Amino acid sequence: MLSTGRAVTSPACAAQRRFMGAAPRTVVFLAGDHGKRAAASVAARAAGPSHPGVCLEAAAPWSMEDVAAPVTVSYEESVRQVVLKQAALAASTTPRKARLSRRDAGVLDEAFDRCGAVCKEYAKTFYLATQLMTPERRRAIWAIYVWCRRTDELVDGPNAAHTSALALDRWESRLDGVFAGRPYDMLDAALADAVAAFPAVDERPFRDMVQGMRMDLAKSRYATFDELYLYCYRVAGTVGLMTVPVMGVSPGSQAGVETVYAGALALGVANQLTNILRDVGEDARRGRIYLPQDELATAGISEADIFAGRVTVEWRSFMKGQIARARAYFQQAEQGAAELNQESRWPVWASLLLYRQILDEIEANGYDNFSKRAYVPKAKKLAALPKAYLRSLMPPPSSQRRR
Ligand SMILES: CC(C)=CCC/C(C)=C/CC/C(C)=C/CC/C(C)=C/COP(=O)(O)OP(=O)(O)O
């Protein structure tokens, strides 16, 4: 249910339009979080009259209070609303018609085997750690992984130069087919079967990921961290929202499903920020800078510095701040990971511990991420597996709390 109240265009929206030439985007403030609402309300009054062409990106139940003072919010807040909505779907058991008949079981087995093979090839450690999960969960995770990989390849793969907005539109229609039980090919059929088996898996994060690919086609600069956050949510945080309903929350958890979803989002954001920090040089050679421009300016770093790969005092200090922020997201992810179903925790801890180590390697390289690629040596990667396994055996902290 959406309000009919006054809404205003956010500064972040204006920045986005500057970069993307997009239609005016307005986000209205939604239920909860009184402190932020008060602050946002002041911002809204300052922003002036409402804007035509309102587009609501976040939808959640309204209270009368919210109707009285709907105001603009940051992308971070609108993503938070998406997460809350996804968490509310966690208990969803409405069956989907997408399951193929028993006759097709052989075809599906083959499709899932293929998904497993792709996962094994590109994400070995993660694949290995999925072996502890129940077969139904494991195959669903592989199918989701393969869909994400194929989506990413549209803008990052060998044929990326030929990917147009139209190709992404077609890919999105195929996605609708998956959720409607009309898969296009075998790999889509595997995903259709997975989302039928786990009805709490919603189409929204999948569509948002395609939006992330659209952003990549249209944009090569990010004005603020809020803009970058939206990008990180779309291309990586969405993976967390797609997979949590499959992985499941520990029956002993008292943490609330929102904590788990927020942790999953945080892991995606942390991984993506890490990926960005590792690849600054590589991205710059493609003319791309995935770092907040306002923060670069404050640090006294110009685009020319980045293109020339200058590892200055300013750069090191800037990188320290960026790394600290990525680590904070990893920390939030830990809280969610600990509350997952025990058999699903291992792959999550493995990916968290492994990816976080890249940040240590950037430090070890003296913050030179222009000419050196930070990578985790094989021995360290292997050592992370038993460490992750031990972590996965620990009961959810919330189950230990006294009630
Ligand atoms: C923490 C909780 C509660 C749940 C976990 C939910 C999950 C699985 C989140 C994972 C999110 C994730 C793996 C996002 C992808 C992020 C990312 C930057 C992937 C990079 O992929 P590649 O491009 O293949 O990486 P490399 O370039 O390092 O090979």
The ligand as an SDF file (V2000), in Angstrom:
LIG
                    3D

 29 28  0  0  0  0  0  0  0  0999 V2000
   25.7240  -13.8710    5.6150 C   0  0  0  0  0  0  0  0  0  0  0  0
   24.4420  -14.5280    5.3330 C   0  0  0  0  0  0  0  0  0  0  0  0
   23.3850  -14.4540    6.3730 C   0  0  0  0  0  0  0  0  0  0  0  0
   24.1640  -15.1780    4.2000 C   0  0  0  0  0  0  0  0  0  0  0  0
   25.0530  -15.3380    3.0770 C   0  0  0  0  0  0  0  0  0  0  0  0
   24.4360  -14.9030    1.7830 C   0  0  0  0  0  0  0  0  0  0  0  0
   25.4330  -14.9790    0.6750 C   0  0  0  0  0  0  0  0  0  0  0  0
   25.7540  -16.2970    0.0780 C   0  0  0  0  0  0  0  0  0  0  0  0
   26.0060  -13.8600    0.2350 C   0  0  0  0  0  0  0  0  0  0  0  0
   27.0620  -13.8860   -0.7980 C   0  0  0  0  0  0  0  0  0  0  0  0
   27.0430  -12.7330   -1.6370 C   0  0  0  0  0  0  0  0  0  0  0  0
   28.0390  -12.8460   -2.7650 C   0  0  0  0  0  0  0  0  0  0  0  0
   28.8870  -14.0620   -2.9210 C   0  0  0  0  0  0  0  0  0  0  0  0
   28.1080  -11.8580   -3.6310 C   0  0  0  0  0  0  0  0  0  0  0  0
   28.9850  -11.8500   -4.7970 C   0  0  0  0  0  0  0  0  0  0  0  0
   30.0570  -10.8300   -4.5820 C   0  0  0  0  0  0  0  0  0  0  0  0
   31.2460  -10.8170   -5.4880 C   0  0  0  0  0  0  0  0  0  0  0  0
   32.0530   -9.6090   -5.4660 C   0  0  0  0  0  0  0  0  0  0  0  0
   31.5720  -11.8170   -6.2760 C   0  0  0  0  0  0  0  0  0  0  0  0
   32.7750  -11.7710   -7.1230 C   0  0  0  0  0  0  0  0  0  0  0  0
   32.6530  -12.7750   -8.0390 O   0  0  0  0  0  0  0  0  0  0  0  0
   33.8020  -12.9780   -9.1250 P   0  0  0  0  0  0  0  0  0  0  0  0
   33.8100  -11.8470  -10.0740 O   0  0  0  0  0  0  0  0  0  0  0  0
   33.6400  -14.3580   -9.6600 O   0  0  0  0  0  0  0  0  0  0  0  0
   35.0430  -12.9090   -8.1500 O   0  0  0  0  0  0  0  0  0  0  0  0
   36.5600  -12.8900   -8.5100 P   0  0  0  0  0  0  0  0  0  0  0  0
   36.7760  -11.7060   -9.4390 O   0  0  0  0  0  0  0  0  0  0  0  0
   37.1950  -12.6910   -7.1540 O   0  0  0  0  0  0  0  0  0  0  0  0
   36.8730  -14.2100   -9.1240 O   0  0  0  0  0  0  0  0  0  0  0  0
  1  2  1  0
  2  3  1  0
  2  4  2  0
  4  5  1  0
  5  6  1  0
  6  7  1  0
  7  8  1  0
  7  9  2  0
  9 10  1  0
 10 11  1  0
 11 12  1  0
 12 13  1  0
 12 14  2  0
 14 15  1  0
 15 16  1  0
 16 17  1  0
 17 18  1  0
 17 19  2  0
 19 20  1  0
 20 21  1  0
 21 22  1  0
 22 23  2  0
 22 24  1  0
 22 25  1  0
 25 26  1  0
 26 27  2  0
 26 28  1  0
 26 29  1  0
M  END
$$$$
